[in-house]
Amino acid sequence: MAKEIPDWVPALSEAIAHTIEFSATASVGWLYEQPDEEGVHTILLYPEPMEIQEAGPNDGELIEPQVNSIDILEAQKKLDEVTSVILGFDPEGRTAISFEGQYQGQAVNVHLFLGSLPDSTEDEIQ
């Protein structure tokens, strides 16, 4: 039986997604992981691949949207309490900004990736 996503997860994901500026119209997708053994909820945010829609040889090709900027201070403000902000790389070499803290009484880790995740087809925030 699949576990339900808490109501606060989409709200927090969308709030942080609004701190990202892209070079073109793009959307931010998210994945949610159930709490680990310590009760920490994990949210992965990432730019969703975009499909080129123009006549020509590249029509239908998927491309990765370019992130122009992220307001890290504003993203931190979306959490009720921040205990850590880390800019680094995950084991696959993807650049990420991670926020650890509390949101609505829940321990959370939010990982904001600057590139698309492989096979990322879960929920979407526009």
RAZI-V616485 format. One record per residue. N is the residue number from 1. BURIAL is 1 if it has 16 or more other ideal C-beta (glycine too) atoms within 10 Angstrom, else 0. Layout:
[[N	BURIAL] [N	BURIAL]]
//
This chain:
[[1	0] [2	0] [3	0] [4	0] [5	1] [6	1] [7	0] [8	0] [9	1] [10	1] [11	0] [12	1] [13	1] [14	0] [15	1] [16	1] [17	1] [18	0] [19	1] [20	1] [21	0] [22	0] [23	0] [24	0] [25	0] [26	1] [27	0] [28	1] [29	1] [30	1] [31	1] [32	1] [33	0] [34	0] [35	0] [36	0] [37	0] [38	0] [39	0] [40	0] [41	1] [42	1] [43	1] [44	1] [45	1] [46	1] [47	1] [48	1] [49	1] [50	1] [51	0] [52	0] [53	0] [54	0] [55	0] [56	0] [57	0] [58	0] [59	0] [60	0] [61	0] [62	0] [63	0] [64	0] [65	1] [66	0] [67	1] [68	0] [69	0] [70	0] [71	0] [72	0] [73	0] [74	0] [75	1] [76	1] [77	0] [78	1] [79	1] [80	0] [81	0] [82	1] [83	0] [84	0] [85	0] [86	0] [87	0] [88	0] [89	0] [90	0] [91	0] [92	0] [93	0] [94	1] [95	0] [96	1] [97	1] [98	1] [99	1] [100	1] [101	1] [102	0] [103	1] [104	0] [105	0] [106	1] [107	1] [108	1] [109	1] [110	1] [111	1] [112	1] [113	1] [114	1] [115	1] [116	1] [117	1] [118	0] [119	0] [120	1] [121	0] [122	0] [123	0] [124	0] [125	1] [126	0]]
//
